[in-house]
Amino acid sequence: METKWLEDFVSLAETRSFSRSAQLRHVTQPAFSRRIQSLEAWAGANLVDRSSYPTQLTPAGETLYAQALEMLQALQNTRAMLRGHNAVGQDFIQFAVPHTLAFTFFPAWMAALRESFGPIKSRLTALNVHDAAMRMAEGGCDVMIAYHHPSLPLQIDPERYDMVVLGHEVLAPYAPTRSDGRALYSLPGLAAKPLPYLGYAPGAYLGDITDWILKQAGTPVHLERVYETDMAEGLKVMALEGHGVAFLPRSAVKKEVQSGALVEVMLPDGQALALSMEVRAYRVKPLSKLTTPGPAQRLWLHLTQTSGPVHSSR
């Protein structure tokens, strides 16, 4: 039996929907259904009444649901105690952060955090957004940080995860400059001669946001993809070398804009193709209060007192 099967089952018990729980657990619905079936095979009993809508638990399922909550909480508490035995790592707070935020937002945020919170030891794992969410769901980090925009919300279950807004980031198109300081490339380009476009790889969150920005533009923008990568830093380097236009976080190009190496490009009517996103922190919601809050708990309390609105299941 795998722990994630119990977590899947608890999610299903709370949402009463296979499709919704599959979204929240970041798996396909067929894969989610197979995991519930595997749990039923392990338990030797039907846990879900599939003939009803919305989904209902069987008496055996109700019993397991109550036990699963206790077991998962016990595992969380045990993990916290085991970390306490590790003299080297017990003070470290583990972050799961998408690659771009790891290079742009995180260093400056950590510097400001040390001013307001005090000394902090952190361990950062840079991942794509999906893997960062999975790392959090599986208990592999204390805090996940990710972008958020209402047009492309992450499927994060507010019943199981707390959230706090840490700040904001703006995504906008940038181009290298000529010797006279003007942009080397001018939007919107021509259908017969599209502008070289430096884009994010398929599945990248900032790539999806860029696509949304372009769809919302009042004027057709003619771009030809000539290069792609997962990371904004890679796109920035290519833009600096004159290879094309790239949509980049403003925090990633602050120095380059100040030096005149890059410039934000707009449509001829002055319309900016910029979009503001929230930067959010998430954590697994504790099922009970620890008697001795660790560094991660103390940090979260600080964030709730000093940052934007906090969302939780309570």
QUIWO-V475376 format. One record per residue. N is the residue number from 0. D_FIRST is the distance of its C-alpha to the first C-alpha in Angstrom with 1 decimal. Layout:
n=[N,N]
d_first=[D_FIRST,D_FIRST]
//
This chain:
n=[0,1,2,3,4,5,6,7,8,9,10,11,12,13,14,15,16,17,18,19,20,21,22,23,24,25,26,27,28,29,30,31,32,33,34,35,36,37,38,39,40,41,42,43,44,45,46,47,48,49,50,51,52,53,54,55,56,57,58,59,60,61,62,63,64,65,66,67,68,69,70,71,72,73,74,75,76,77,78,79,80,81,82,83,84,85,86,87,88,89,90,91,92,93,94,95,96,97,98,99,100,101,102,103,104,105,106,107,108,109,110,111,112,113,114,115,116,117,118,119,120,121,122,123,124,125,126,127,128,129,130,131,132,133,134,135,136,137,138,139,140,141,142,143,144,145,146,147,148,149,150,151,152,153,154,155,156,157,158,159,160,161,162,163,164,165,166,167,168,169,170,171,172,173,174,175,176,177,178,179,180,181,182,183,184,185,186,187,188,189,190,191,192,193,194,195,196,197,198,199,200,201,202,203,204,205,206,207,208,209,210,211,212,213,214,215,216,217,218,219,220,221,222,223,224,225,226,227,228,229,230,231,232,233,234,235,236,237,238,239,240,241,242,243,244,245,246,247,248,249,250,251,252,253,254,255,256,257,258,259,260,261,262,263,264,265,266,267,268,269,270,271,272,273,274,275,276,277,278,279,280,281,282,283,284,285,286,287,288,289,290,291,292,293,294,295,296,297,298,299,300,301,302,303,304,305,306,307,308,309,310,311,312,313]
d_first=[0.0,3.8,6.7,8.7,7.2,8.6,11.6,12.2,12.3,14.6,16.7,17.1,18.1,20.6,22.1,22.0,22.1,19.8,22.4,22.9,19.2,18.9,21.9,20.8,17.5,19.6,18.2,20.0,19.7,18.7,15.8,14.8,15.2,13.0,10.0,11.0,11.5,8.1,6.9,10.0,9.5,6.6,9.0,11.9,14.0,15.5,14.7,17.3,21.0,21.8,25.4,26.3,27.3,26.2,22.7,22.2,19.4,19.6,20.2,16.7,15.7,18.2,16.9,13.3,15.1,17.1,14.3,12.2,15.5,16.0,12.7,13.1,16.7,16.1,14.2,17.1,19.6,18.2,18.3,21.8,22.9,21.7,23.6,26.5,26.6,27.2,30.9,31.2,28.7,28.5,31.3,30.0,28.8,26.5,27.5,26.0,29.1,30.2,32.6,35.8,35.2,34.5,38.0,39.9,38.8,36.8,39.5,42.1,39.8,38.7,42.4,43.2,40.2,41.6,44.9,43.5,40.5,41.6,40.2,36.6,34.4,32.2,29.8,29.7,27.4,29.1,27.0,27.6,27.0,23.9,22.2,23.6,22.0,18.6,19.2,20.0,17.1,14.7,16.9,18.7,22.1,24.2,26.3,26.4,29.9,30.8,33.8,34.1,36.7,36.8,37.4,34.1,31.7,28.3,25.6,24.6,23.5,26.1,24.1,21.5,23.8,27.2,29.9,33.3,36.0,37.2,40.0,41.1,41.6,44.0,43.5,46.8,48.5,50.3,52.8,54.7,58.3,61.7,64.3,65.8,62.5,61.8,58.6,58.5,56.8,57.7,55.7,55.4,56.5,58.1,56.6,58.8,57.8,54.4,53.5,51.2,47.8,45.2,41.9,38.2,35.8,34.1,31.2,32.6,33.0,36.6,37.3,36.3,38.4,41.3,41.2,41.3,44.3,46.2,45.6,47.0,50.1,53.3,54.6,53.1,52.0,52.4,50.1,49.2,45.9,46.9,44.1,40.5,37.9,34.9,36.8,39.9,41.3,41.6,43.4,45.7,46.8,47.6,49.5,51.5,52.6,53.9,51.4,51.0,49.8,46.4,44.7,43.8,42.8,46.1,44.7,44.1,47.8,49.6,51.5,52.2,53.7,55.8,57.2,58.0,55.8,53.8,54.8,53.0,54.3,55.0,56.4,60.3,60.5,58.8,55.5,52.7,49.5,47.6,44.6,43.3,39.6,37.8,35.8,33.0,30.6,27.1,24.6,21.5,23.1,22.8,21.5,24.1,27.0,26.7,29.5,30.5,30.1,29.4,31.1,28.8,29.4,33.1,33.3,31.7,34.2,37.0,36.0,36.0,39.4,41.0,39.4,39.4,37.8,34.4,32.1,29.3,27.8,30.3]
//
